[in-house]
Amino acid sequence: MDTNKVLIALAVAVVASLAFTACTATGVFDHDDCKSGEKVYSIYLGLSDSETGEEYDQDEAMAIMDAIVLKYGEGLTSYKSNGAWTDDAGMHVQEPSLVYVLVGYSLENVHKICDEAKDRFNQSSILITTSMDVVEFYRKPFLLGPAPGPGCLLRIEAPASARSRRPL
């Protein structure tokens, strides 16, 4: 048997063995089949001082919050928002707000972030929501074709050193 036929047979065997492994073992999963998720925290920070009622500038506040958040984790998604609430006298109050969506953070670190934010922006409270989401950090795969299993695709990525980089 010549060398080319041996290499082709070896390549087919490797691809076949990968095709018969579980999808999660390849790092790819079908969102519809996911039975568990990852905790995703959202922090809602009002930007009116709780004592004076003065509003903090959203851009300046976002720069400060980004620095606080990144001390406790590796990434964030943030956006400017507007919030409303009812005060003790029954008055409706509207204020500029910031929302931070955090993946991969512990609840302990989310509380540390909120402790710092409460002190820095003089807030009486900060809203935290928690959800269980299917989280995928998508990278463009090399798609080889369908693998066994319902809706599962086998994807093999080239090493980072082998991928070409294109400017955005």
N, C-alpha and C positions, 0 to 999 in steps of 0.2 A: 504494500500500500504506500503510495507516495505521500510526501509531507503535507501537501495541500489537502488531501482527503482526510488525513489525520486531524489537521487543524479544524477543518469544517465539522467533522464528527464531534470533536471536543467542544466547539462553539455551540453546536446543536444540543449537546448534552447539558451544558451549563444553562442555556436558555430554558430548556425543558425542566431542569431541576428548580430553577427560579419560578417557573410558571406554576409548579405544583406546591409551592410554599404558600403560607397564609399571606393575604394582602398586607396585613399589618406588619409582617416581618420585613416587607420591602419598603416600609415607611409610607405607603400609600393606603388610604382607606376610602371606603364609600361612605359619604356623610349620612346617607339614608340608613345604613346598617349600624351606625354608631350607637352603642348602648350606654356609654358613659361620656362625660365631657370634662372640660377644664373650667375651673372657676374664673369668671371674668368680673372684675369689680369696676363700678363706675362711681366717680366722686363728683358731686355737684356742689360747687363753691359759689356762694353769693358774694358779691363784691361791694356791698354796702356795709360800712362799719357799724357794728351792733350798738354802739353807744352814741356816736355822732350822726349817723345816717349818711355821712359823706361817702361818695362812690370812688372806688379805686379805678384807675385806668386799666382797661382790659389787657392791653398789650404789655404794660409793665407788670401787671399781676401774672400774666401768662409766663413771662420770662422768669419771674421769681418761683412760680409753681413748678415749672419745668425743672429747675435746679433742685428743688425739694424732692420731687418725685423720683428723679434719676439717682438720688442718693440711695434709694431703697430698691431699685430694680434696673432693668436693662432697656426698657422702652416704654413708650406711651403713645396714646392718641389723644389729642386735645382739640377742643373747639370752643368758640365763643357762643354764648347762648343768652337768653333772657329768661328770668325766673319770676315767679309770683308766689306770694304766700299771704296768709291772714295773720295780723298781729293780735296781741292780747285784747286790744280795744275793738277788734272786729273789722279793722281797716285793711283793705287790700293793698299790698305793697308790691311794687315791681322793681326789679333790680337787674343790672347786668350780672352775668354769671359765667363761670368756666365749667366745662365738663371734661373729666379725664377718664378714659377707658384703659384699664390696666389688665394685661394678660401675663401670667407667670409670677404674680405677686402673692405673698402670704397675707392673710387677714391682719396679722400682727404688724406687718410693714405698712399696710393700708392705714391702720390706726395711727402709726407713727407719722405718716404723711399728714393725716388730718390733724393730729396734735400740733404739728408745726404750722400748718395752714391756719388753724384756729387762732393761734397766738399771733402770727404775722399779720393776718387780716382782721383781727379782732371780731371773730364770729362767735355767736352763741352756740351754733351747731352747724354741722356739715352733713349732707345726705350721702349715704353710701348705699348702693344697690349691688346685689350679687346675683349672678346668673350662671347656669351651667351651659356652656356652649361647646360645640364642636369647633376646635381651633386648628387651622391648617396654615402654616407659613408656606405659601405656594411658590414653587420655583418651576420654571419651564422644563418639563421632562422630555426625554426621548421616548416616544410612544412606540412600543413594539407590537401591540395588538392585544386582543382580549385574552385574559387568563381565566382559568377555571374559577367558577364562583359567580354568584349573582351580582352583576354590575361592577365587577372588580376589574381594574386594569393593571397590567404589569408595566411599571415604568422603571427604566434604568437610567440614571444620570451619569454623565461623564464626569470624571474628577474635575474640580475647579480649574486645575492647571490646563486641562484640555479644552475648556470652553473658551470661545472667543468673546471678547467684550465689545459691545457696540455702544457708541454714545447715544444718550437719550435724544 
